[in-house]
């Protein structure tokens, strides 16, 4: 359904977009800026990641997911979108899906399989947002997870 027809706003694609000049190797880099110094999930050269991070300074604060693409010569287009991250120590797996229905039923999937792991840390992330929701999380590095929470 088109956004104008439904009255819903179109989903945002980027929170920050810019261009930069960089002589890095390759044509693309993808990374997550966790804070001012740490990155995760890097794909592409470290030089391209560093150039993209510098280009985004002052436009968006970490944590964010960014993509940089070479356009012509040394010109790169850089886009970033803000994300939510959390530290979840001793959490199993690499992908989590935790749902709470309007009736209060809870289900936790770890890497696509039902799990009896403690959902309390995930409940805390969703606290005060929605009564019924689906929380999805993906491990970025060690105990650091990117997550989204959508209402049911």
DAVENZI-V845986 format. One record per helix or strand. SS is the DSSP state (@ for helix, = for strand). FROM is the first residue (numbers start at 1). LEN is the number of residues. If there is no record, write none. Layout:
SS	FROM	LEN
SS	FROM	LEN
This chain:
@	3	4
=	16	6
=	28	6
=	39	5
@	46	11
=	64	9
=	75	8
=	84	4
=	95	6
=	106	5
=	113	2
@	120	7
=	133	9
=	144	8
